Amino acid sequence: MTSWATHPEDTIRHFSGIGSYRRQCEVPADWLRENRRVLLDLGRLWTVGEVLVNGRSLGVLWKPPYVVDVTDTVRAGENRLEIRVANTWSNRLVGDARLPPEERQTRTNVTHNNGVAWRDTPLLDSGLFGPVRIVPIEIVTVAVGQRQPTARP
């Protein structure tokens, strides 16, 4: 997956808002047995992402690691996965600063970003970069605090 900021179309490169990624995915039945959990790992994204599995929102991930437990939402077989990624206003402001005033989509009195004019500000990576993985894990009980007998001479 690539950044929206590197897309050849200006409308995507300077996009500000929420973009959706959708995919069907297969979950094997043996991943859903007792003592197992299924995690969805989004890898890397910018800046926040809402996760929906089979139409049910599992909340918003806003900082790394971008991982959510999907065990109670996925089912054996085919599942619908949607990630809604929201970025900031920055790339839209950069794009608008490079347009004549009558073609701009935004209006603001903020003309600089940390002392740099918007038209000279580099675009921020935006979107879902992944790798997106569905990861089965097994729950293991470990005894803690029990000392093993030691041999004495």
C-alpha positions as CSV (number, residue, x, y, z in Angstrom):
1,M,0.0,0.0,0.0
2,T,1.3,3.5,-0.8
3,S,0.8,6.9,0.7
4,W,-2.0,9.1,-0.6
5,A,0.6,11.8,-0.7
6,T,2.5,10.0,-3.5
7,H,-0.5,9.4,-5.7
8,P,-0.3,10.9,-9.2
9,E,-3.8,12.5,-8.9
10,D,-3.9,15.9,-7.1
11,T,-7.3,15.1,-5.6
12,I,-5.9,12.1,-3.8
13,R,-2.4,13.5,-3.1
14,H,-4.0,16.6,-1.4
15,F,-7.0,14.7,0.1
16,S,-8.1,15.6,3.7
17,G,-10.7,13.4,5.3
18,I,-11.6,9.7,5.7
19,G,-10.7,7.0,3.1
20,S,-11.9,3.4,3.3
21,Y,-10.0,0.2,2.6
22,R,-12.2,-2.9,2.1
23,R,-11.3,-6.5,1.7
24,Q,-12.8,-10.0,2.1
25,C,-10.7,-12.3,4.2
26,E,-10.9,-16.0,5.1
27,V,-10.6,-17.2,8.7
28,P,-9.9,-20.9,9.2
29,A,-12.3,-22.6,11.7
30,D,-9.5,-24.0,13.8
31,W,-8.4,-20.4,14.6
32,L,-11.6,-20.0,16.6
33,R,-11.3,-22.9,19.0
34,E,-10.9,-22.6,22.8
35,N,-7.7,-21.0,24.1
36,R,-7.2,-19.0,20.9
37,R,-7.6,-15.3,20.0
38,V,-7.5,-13.7,16.6
39,L,-5.8,-10.3,16.2
40,L,-5.9,-7.8,13.4
41,D,-2.6,-6.0,13.0
42,L,-2.8,-3.0,10.6
43,G,1.0,-2.4,10.6
44,R,1.4,1.3,10.0
45,L,-1.1,4.0,9.2
46,W,-1.5,7.8,9.4
47,T,-3.2,9.1,11.4
48,V,-6.2,7.3,12.9
49,G,-8.1,4.2,11.8
50,E,-11.5,2.8,12.6
51,V,-11.8,-1.0,12.2
52,L,-15.0,-2.7,11.1
53,V,-15.4,-6.4,10.8
54,N,-18.5,-7.8,9.3
55,G,-20.1,-4.4,9.6
56,R,-19.4,-4.0,13.3
57,S,-17.1,-1.2,14.5
58,L,-14.4,-2.4,16.8
59,G,-13.3,1.1,17.7
60,V,-10.6,3.6,16.6
61,L,-6.9,3.0,16.7
62,W,-4.9,6.2,17.1
63,K,-1.4,5.1,18.2
64,P,0.9,2.2,17.6
65,P,0.6,-0.7,17.8
66,Y,-2.4,-0.6,15.5
67,V,-3.7,-4.0,16.7
68,V,-7.2,-5.0,17.7
69,D,-8.7,-8.3,19.0
70,V,-11.3,-9.5,16.4
71,T,-12.0,-12.9,17.9
72,D,-15.6,-12.2,18.9
73,T,-16.4,-10.6,15.6
74,V,-14.9,-12.8,12.9
75,R,-16.5,-16.1,11.9
76,A,-15.1,-19.2,10.3
77,G,-15.0,-18.7,6.5
78,E,-15.5,-15.4,4.7
79,N,-15.3,-12.1,6.6
80,R,-15.7,-8.4,5.5
81,L,-12.9,-6.1,6.7
82,E,-13.0,-2.3,6.5
83,I,-10.5,0.1,7.8
84,R,-11.5,3.8,7.7
85,V,-8.4,6.0,7.8
86,A,-8.6,9.7,8.6
87,N,-5.7,12.1,8.0
88,T,-5.1,15.7,8.9
89,W,-5.9,19.0,7.1
90,S,-2.2,19.6,6.2
91,N,-2.0,18.1,2.7
92,R,-5.2,19.9,1.6
93,L,-3.7,23.2,2.8
94,V,-0.6,22.5,0.9
95,G,-2.5,21.8,-2.3
96,D,-4.7,24.8,-1.9
97,A,-1.8,27.1,-1.3
98,R,-0.5,26.1,-4.8
99,L,-3.8,27.0,-6.5
100,P,-5.3,30.4,-7.4
101,P,-7.6,31.6,-4.6
102,E,-10.8,31.0,-6.6
103,E,-9.9,27.3,-7.0
104,R,-9.1,26.6,-3.3
105,Q,-11.3,24.3,-1.3
106,T,-10.3,25.7,2.1
107,R,-10.3,29.0,3.8
108,T,-8.0,29.7,6.7
109,N,-6.0,32.6,8.3
110,V,-3.2,30.1,9.1
111,T,-0.7,30.8,6.3
112,H,2.3,28.9,7.7
113,N,3.2,25.5,9.1
114,N,5.9,25.9,11.8
115,G,7.3,29.0,9.9
116,V,7.1,27.4,6.5
117,A,4.6,28.7,3.9
118,W,1.9,26.0,3.1
119,R,2.9,26.0,-0.5
120,D,6.5,25.0,0.5
121,T,5.5,22.5,3.2
122,P,6.2,18.8,2.2
123,L,3.2,16.6,2.1
124,L,2.6,14.2,5.0
125,D,2.3,10.4,4.3
126,S,-1.3,9.5,4.6
127,G,-3.4,6.3,4.5
128,L,-2.9,2.7,5.4
129,F,0.6,1.3,4.8
130,G,0.4,-2.1,6.4
131,P,1.3,-4.8,6.3
132,V,-2.2,-5.8,7.4
133,R,-2.2,-9.2,9.0
134,I,-4.7,-11.5,10.7
135,V,-2.8,-13.3,13.4
136,P,-4.0,-16.3,15.4
137,I,-2.6,-16.6,18.9
138,E,-2.8,-19.3,21.5
139,I,-3.5,-18.5,25.2
140,V,-1.0,-20.4,27.4
141,T,-1.1,-20.5,31.1
142,V,2.3,-20.1,32.8
143,A,2.9,-20.6,36.5
144,V,4.6,-17.6,37.9
145,G,6.5,-17.4,41.2
146,Q,7.0,-21.1,41.8
147,R,10.6,-22.0,42.5
148,Q,12.1,-25.0,41.0
149,P,14.0,-27.2,43.5
150,T,17.7,-26.8,43.2
151,A,20.3,-29.5,43.8
152,R,22.6,-28.9,46.7
153,P,26.0,-30.4,46.9
